[in-house]
Amino acid sequence: MDEVQYLDLVLTEKSIRLLGKNQYTLNVDSRSTKTRIKTWIELFFNVRVTAINSYRPPEKKGKIRQKMRHRMRYRRMIITLKPGYSIPLFPQE
């Protein structure tokens, strides 16, 4: 199975509201597919995924050495889990 290159948990007001609906928001590599992310999350966290919604936020431009460059693109995915499953957000000590 292919390895996921980039995975980052998003904690915003909206994503915290979605946690109540058992939905988790992640930033992933723009080349990742829904199928690859679904299988990876199911294997890594031992959960069952119901649905995945994804979109690409607007591109941001930045100035690097007097040239306009585009910052790294990523895809934001909202993952819905089956009832009774959850992903631990912070590791237990």
Backbone hydrogen bonds in HBPLUS format (Angstrom, degrees):
<---DONOR---> <-ACCEPTOR-->    atom                        ^
c    i                          cat <-CA-CA->   ^        H-A-AA   ^      H-
h    n   atom  resd res      DA  || num        DHA   H-A  angle D-A-AA Bond
n    s   type  num  typ     dist DA aas  dist angle  dist       angle   num
A0029-ASP N   A0006-TYR O   3.22 MM  23  4.97 131.7  2.47 134.2 128.9     1
A0008-ASP N   A0027-ASN O   2.77 MM  19  4.94 145.1  1.89 148.5 156.8     2
A0027-ASN N   A0008-ASP O   2.66 MM  19  4.94 166.1  1.68 153.2 157.8     3
A0010-VAL N   A0025-THR O   3.06 MM  15  5.55 169.3  2.07 146.5 143.4     4
A0016-ILE N   A0012-THR O   2.97 MM   4  6.11 151.1  2.06 149.1 156.3     5
A0017-ARG N   A0013-GLU O   3.07 MM   4  6.35 150.7  2.16 144.1 151.8     6
A0018-LEU N   A0014-LYS O   2.96 MM   4  6.27 150.0  2.05 148.3 157.1     7
A0019-LEU N   A0015-SER O   3.20 MM   4  6.43 128.0  2.48 133.5 145.3     8
A0019-LEU N   A0016-ILE O   3.26 MM   3  5.20 138.0  2.45  93.5 104.7     9
A0020-GLY N   A0017-ARG O   3.23 MM   3  5.79 146.8  2.35 110.6 117.9    10
A0021-LYS N   A0018-LEU O   2.91 MM   3  5.20 143.8  2.05 106.4 117.2    11
A0023-GLN N   A0018-LEU O   3.04 MM   5  5.20 156.1  2.09 136.8 138.7    12
A0022-ASN N   A0019-LEU O   3.07 MM   3  4.92 158.8  2.12 105.8 108.3    13
A0081-LEU N   A0022-ASN O   3.12 MM  59  5.92 171.5  2.13 173.6 174.4    14
A0024-TYR N   A0079-ILE O   2.83 MM  55  5.14 157.8  1.88 145.7 150.8    15
A0079-ILE N   A0024-TYR O   2.75 MM  55  5.14 165.1  1.77 159.1 159.1    16
A0026-LEU N   A0077-MET O   2.84 MM  51  5.26 163.7  1.87 156.2 161.9    17
A0077-MET N   A0026-LEU O   2.76 MM  51  5.26 166.7  1.78 162.2 166.1    18
A0028-VAL N   A0075-ARG O   2.82 MM  47  5.39 170.7  1.83 163.2 166.2    19
A0075-ARG N   A0028-VAL O   3.03 MM  47  5.39 170.5  2.04 151.3 154.1    20
A0032-SER N   A0029-ASP O   3.06 MM   3  5.49 161.7  2.10 114.9 120.7    21
A0037-ILE N   A0033-THR O   3.07 MM   4  6.30 166.1  2.09 152.8 156.4    22
A0038-LYS N   A0034-LYS O   2.87 MM   4  6.00 160.4  1.91 149.8 155.9    23
A0039-THR N   A0035-THR O   3.03 MM   4  6.23 172.0  2.04 153.7 155.0    24
A0040-TRP N   A0036-ARG O   3.02 MM   4  6.11 158.6  2.07 145.6 152.2    25
A0041-ILE N   A0037-ILE O   2.91 MM   4  6.04 166.3  1.93 154.6 157.6    26
A0042-GLU N   A0038-LYS O   2.99 MM   4  6.14 163.9  2.02 152.3 157.1    27
A0043-LEU N   A0039-THR O   3.03 MM   4  6.15 155.9  2.09 145.6 151.6    28
A0044-PHE N   A0040-TRP O   2.87 MM   4  5.93 167.2  1.89 153.4 157.7    29
A0045-PHE N   A0041-ILE O   2.99 MM   4  5.69 164.6  2.01 144.0 149.0    30
A0046-ASN N   A0042-GLU O   3.10 MM   4  5.11 123.0  2.44 118.6 128.9    31
A0082-LYS N   A0048-ARG O   3.03 MM  34  5.81 159.5  2.08 157.1 157.9    32
A0050-THR N   A0080-THR O   2.74 MM  30  5.49 157.1  1.79 146.6 153.9    33
A0051-ALA N   A0080-THR O   3.36 MM  29  5.14 157.4  2.41 127.1 132.8    34
A0080-THR N   A0051-ALA O   2.88 MM  29  5.14 175.4  1.88 154.7 156.2    35
A0053-ASN N   A0078-ILE O   2.97 MM  25  5.16 164.5  1.99 145.3 150.1    36
A0078-ILE N   A0053-ASN O   2.73 MM  25  5.16 162.5  1.76 155.0 161.3    37
A0055-TYR N   A0076-ARG O   3.02 MM  21  5.57 148.6  2.12 149.6 159.5    38
A0076-ARG N   A0055-TYR O   2.91 MM  21  5.57 163.3  1.94 175.6 171.2    39
A0071-ARG N   A0060-LYS O   3.14 MM  11  5.90 176.6  2.15 163.6 163.7    40
A0062-GLY N   A0069-ARG O   2.88 MM   7  5.47 173.1  1.89 167.4 169.6    41
A0069-ARG N   A0062-GLY O   2.85 MM   7  5.47 177.7  1.85 173.8 173.1    42
A0064-ILE N   A0067-LYS O   2.92 MM   3  5.40 165.9  1.94 163.2 160.5    43
A0067-LYS N   A0064-ILE O   3.13 MM   3  5.40 145.4  2.25 107.1 117.2    44
A0085-TYR N   A0082-LYS O   3.23 MM   3  5.96 160.4  2.27 142.8 144.2    45
